[in-house]
Amino acid sequence: MTGQVVVAVDSRSRVDVERILGSGSWVLLRDNRWLANYQVESEDVARKLVADLRAEHHAAVAGPPDSARAVAWNNWNSPTPVGSRAEVCFPWVSSQAEIVIEIDPGLGFGAGDHPSTRLLLEALELRVKEGDSVLDVGCGSGVLAIAAVCFGAENAFGIDINEAGLLAAEANAQRNAVADRVKFSSIELSEVRDKYDVVLANIHDETLRRLADDLVARIAPKGWLGLSGVSPGQVSRLRSAFPNIDFEEVREITEWNALIGQLNIE
């Protein structure tokens, strides 16, 4: 059975990919994003070539080897809508949205499709303002920090303990042309000194409660906090860990909850 390698490049990296795969037939997906599908002799060869490409930081994935698996593959790789004007998608996926946010998670968490991530993406799309500064705690692939800037924030800072994920986040900032305004670091939250108009954390309930004081301390006056990654049964306990936040009605997608609230400075 044959295999397939799907690879997305910009105009500069196309030559490097063809050095590995040979000359390809390229289709323009959107501004400076080109896509090629290479047929190879087997699925094993496809996986090996994808690994080689990823080792050189190219956005590549093994495609469906036959039509029987194409529907599932296309569903898995479909864009994730955010509000009425944006979509988050893999670099190799077509999107006609006004705002296209390309995310290749690599070894980081988050392609934008998980309900807990979508809840905060939708909050950002609705609430972020021009000139805002954003802190993303547990940033994973960088999707929230990058999206915040794409939606109008002035800058964003993401922190995470996963070094491989941080590399993916930096690559994603580059491919979305926001690397000058989005920075990532493995610094601990307690070591962050600046205050931010928006503070986000999409992590486990226990960790959110443990970090509560440090999260609140990083919110600028009139700023807001977005917490996600919790189940309905964890909401009440999470609320009680943040007495200085005036939370809105709980947001929910398929049993995942998010809390959005304003800092109460009285």
N, C-alpha and C positions, 0 to 999 in steps of 0.2 A: 504494500500500500504506500502511495506517495505521501509526502508531507508538504507543508506550506509554511513559509516564513513571511510574516507581515512586518514591515518596517516603515517608520515615519521619520523623516529627516527635514532639516532646513537646508537652504541652498549651500551652506558651507560644509555640512557633514555628508552630503550626498556622495562626494568623491570617496570619502573614507569607507562608506558602506559598500560601494561598488568594488572597492579593493578586496573586500571579503567575499561578496556574493556574486560579483560580476556585473555586467551591464544589465540594467533593469528598465522596465516600462513604468514610468512615474506618472501619477495623477495628482493634480493640485487640489488639495482638500480645502485650503483657505490660505490667507496671506502667509507666504513663506513656510508652508507646511505641505510636504510632498509625501505621497504614499506609493509603495510598490509591494506586489505580491510575488514571491518567488516560489515556484514549484521545485521541490527537491525529491530525491529518490525514496526517502522514507521519513517516518515520524521521528525516528532516532536522530537522523541527520538534521532535521528541522530543529529539534531541541538543542543539539550541539551548536548549530549556527546561531540560534537565539542567545545561547550562553556566551558565545564569542562576541556577539554584537553588544550585549549588555555589559560585558567586561570592559568595553570601550565606551560605555555610557550612551549607547544609542537606544532609542525607543523601539524595541522589537518584541514580537510575541509569535508563538506558534499558532498558525491559523487552523481552521478545520480541515482535516485531511480528505473529507468526503462530504457530499451533500446531506447525508443523513445527520451529520453533526453540525451542519452550518446554521440551522435555526437556533439551537442552543447557544452556539458561539456568538451569533449576532445579538441575541438577547442579553447575554452577559456583557457584551461590549457596547451596548446602547448608551447614549448620553443620559445624564441625570438632570432634569429640568430644575431650575431654581427661580421661583417667581415667574414673571411673564417675559423676561428679557435675557435670561442667562441659562447656560448649560455647562455642566462639568463633564468632561469626557477624556478618554485616553487619547494620546496624540495621534493614534492611527484610526480614530473614529471621526466620521463626518458629522458636522453640526452646522446648522444655519442660524443659530441664535445670534442676537445682537452682541452679547458678551460670551465668548467661548473661553473657558478656563481648562487648560490642558493639564492633566495630572497623570503621571506614571508613578505609582507608589513605590516601585522597586521593593526594598526590604522595609519600608516604612508603612505605618498604618494609615489607611484612608484613601479611597479613590473618589470620595464624594457621594457614594451611593448608599452608605449605611444610614439607617434612620437617625441615629444620634448625630451624625455629621450633617445630614440634610436639615435637621431642625435648626442648627446654628447657622448654616448657610442661608436659610430663609430669613432668619432674624437679621443677619448682616445685610442682605439685599434690601430689606425694609427700613433698617434703622441707621446704617452707617452714613456718616455725613462727610462732605468734602473737608479735608483738613484733619480728620480724626487720626489718632494714634491707636494702635491695636496691639495687645499682648495675647498670644496664643500659647497656653500652657499645656504641654503634651502634644506638640504640633504634628507629630507623625510625618506624613508626606508633605505637610505645609499647605494643604488645601484651604484651610480657613484663613490663614494669614494672607495667602496669595489672593483669595477671593475678596477679602476685605479691601485690598488695594485696587483690585479690578472694579470694585463697586464704588470707589471714590475716596477711600482713606488715604491720608498723606503718607503713612508708613506703617509697617507692622514688624513685630519681633516675635519669633517663635522659639520656644525652648523645649528640649526633650532629652531624655537620657540615652536614647537609642542612636548611636553614632551613625550606623548605616542608614537609618531613617533620615537623619539630618543631611546626609549626602544626597539622598533622593529629593529632599525638600529644596536644597540649593539648586539642584538641576531643574526642578519644576519652576522655581522662580526665574531661572534663565530662560526656559522655553516659553514662559509667559511674558517675557520682557519687563519684569518688575524687580530684577535683582538689585537695582539701585535703591529700591524703597522697601525691600523685604529682607530681613536678616534673620539668621538662625544660630542657635548656640546650645551647648550642653550645660550652661550655667544653671545652678539651682535657683528655684523661685525666690528663696530667702535672700539670694545675693543680688536680685534685680532691684535697682534703686529708683528708676524712673516711675512716674505715674502715667496711666494710659486712659484715654477716653473710653476704650472698650477693652474688657478683659474676658477672655474665653477659656473654658476648660472642658474638654470632652474626654473625661476619664472616669474611672470607677468611683462609685459612691463613697467608699471608705477613704479613698485618696482625696476626694473633694472635701470631705469633712475635715480630714487631717490638715489640709492646706487652707482652710477657710480664712484664718486671720491674715495669712500672707496674700491671698487672692484679693481680699478687701483692701488691704494696705496699698495695693498697686493701682487702685481705681482713682482717677482724677475726680475732683469735684464736678458734679453733674454727669459723671460717667455712668456706664451700665455694665452689668455682669451677665454673661451667658454660661450656664452650666448644662452639660448634657452627658448622656451615657448611663442613665438611671432608669429603674423600673418603677411602675406606679407605687409599689409598696415601699419604695425608698424615698419618695418625695417629701413626706412630712418630716422625717428625720433630717433630711438635707436642708429643708427650709429653716429648721430650728438652729442649724449650725451657722446661719448667716443673719443674725438679728438686725444688722445695719443695712440690709437690702430690702427694699420694697418690691416684692416679686409680683409679677402679673399672673394671670391665669396660666396654669400648666399647659405646655404644648406637648402634643403626643403624635407619634407615628408608629403604628404596629407595636404597641406595648413598650416603646422607648419614649422616655420623657425628657423634656428640657425645661429649665427654669430661667426666665429672663427678668432681670430686676434692676432698678435704679438705686444708686447709692443714696442713703438717707443721711444727710450731713447735719441735721438738726440736733 
